[in-house]
Amino acid sequence: MASPKRLQGLTAATITPMTPDGEINLSVIGQYVDYLVKEQGVKNVFVNGTTGEGLALSTQERKQLAEEWVTKGKNKLDHVIIHVGALNLPEAKEMAKHAAVIGASGIAAIAPFFFKPTNKDTLVAFLREIASEAPGIPFYYYHIPSLTGVKIRVEELLDGIKEQIPTFQGVKFSDTDLLDFAQCVKNNKERFVLLYGVDEHLLSALAMGASGAVGSTYNYLGKKYNLMLEAFAKQDLVLAQQHQFCTGEFLSFVFKLGFGVAQTKAVMSFTSRIPMGPPRLPLLSASMDFIEKAKAKMDSLME
């Protein structure tokens, strides 16, 4: 069921907890929800995306995770957005229909990235087929060209898309092309929700007019980013910069060590004390050296 609230503020791109032998671990999702809400002040989630290893999971696993997040998030989370993108249309449509049936707040999909759409019309046709399976809830396009290789500009995509996809609500814009993002805001801010997806650049996107943000670091740095949002809303740019610089210092540090989904799971594990487990192959677990150094850096910044 679509939430009456407009999606804004921070949305955590959720991690998929796994057992030591690599099976999804649904038993900690309830604890995960409470941690996000109570400790980080984050009440929106984006499930089965990049951070959640969605494309490394089976359709059945993705459905189980969607159900658990919707169930455990009831009356606690404002929005549970389920990413249903897949390399083949039938599976994406199946997951879209399922998300609607279980009561998700909305669905999202990336562009297919093996056989790629080569122009706007082809991409819209693919997305339209997915969205049509969930006609009662909002649909969001997940733009992440660094991983999909699909570089159709979002400014171009949004032109006329509401006529093609009536449930189209907005974009998760995970790219550093702020010119494209700025044009999206300039032409569509009142019509669509424009969520920025590169956490370390969030303050720049807010200045451009972002509606909110979706990202992995809001799992464990959400409290700090919320302080940045509050400062920005009060037009205290100096304080907003201080918060962005603080989170940026941590990210700059871990980027130099080598940082990805596996390392994000490790950081979330020691920050939340909820075991996130290993990633799924071909990703490899974070090293003990990384964990020790990242934890020491996090502790120094949070003092």
Stockholm file with secondary structure:
# STOCKHOLM 1.0

chainA/1-303         MASPKRLQGLTAATITPMTPDGEINLSVIGQYVDYLVKEQGVKNVFVNGTTGEGLALSTQERKQLAEEWVTKGKNKLDHVIIHVGALNLPEAKEMAKHAAVIGASGIAAIAPFFFKPTNKDTLVAFLREIASEAPGIPFYYYHIPSLTGVKIRVEELLDGIKEQIPTFQGVKFSDTDLLDFAQCVKNNKERFVLLYGVDEHLLSALAMGASGAVGSTYNYLGKKYNLMLEAFAKQDLVLAQQHQFCTGEFLSFVFKLGFGVAQTKAVMSFTSRIPMGPPRLPLLSASMDFIEKAKAKMDSLME
#=GR chainA/1-303 SS CCCSSCCCEEEEECCCCBCTTSCBCGGGHHHHHHHIIIIICCCEEEESSTTTTGGGSCHHHHHHHHHHHHHHHTTTCSEEEEECCCSSHHHHHHHHHHHHHHTCSEEEEECCSSSCCCSHHHHHHHHHHHHTTCTTSCEEEEECHHHHCCCCCHHHHHTTHHHHCTTEEEEEECSSCHHHHHHHHHHHTTTSEEEECCGGGHHHHHHHTCCEEEESGGGTSHHHHHHHHHHHHTTCHHHHHHHHHHHHHHHHHHHHHCCSHHHHHHHHHHHHCCCCCCCCTTSCCCCHHHHHHHHHHHHHHHC
#=GC SS_cons         CCCSSCCCEEEEECCCCBCTTSCBCGGGHHHHHHHIIIIICCCEEEESSTTTTGGGSCHHHHHHHHHHHHHHHTTTCSEEEEECCCSSHHHHHHHHHHHHHHTCSEEEEECCSSSCCCSHHHHHHHHHHHHTTCTTSCEEEEECHHHHCCCCCHHHHHTTHHHHCTTEEEEEECSSCHHHHHHHHHHHTTTSEEEECCGGGHHHHHHHTCCEEEESGGGTSHHHHHHHHHHHHTTCHHHHHHHHHHHHHHHHHHHHHCCSHHHHHHHHHHHHCCCCCCCCTTSCCCCHHHHHHHHHHHHHHHC
//
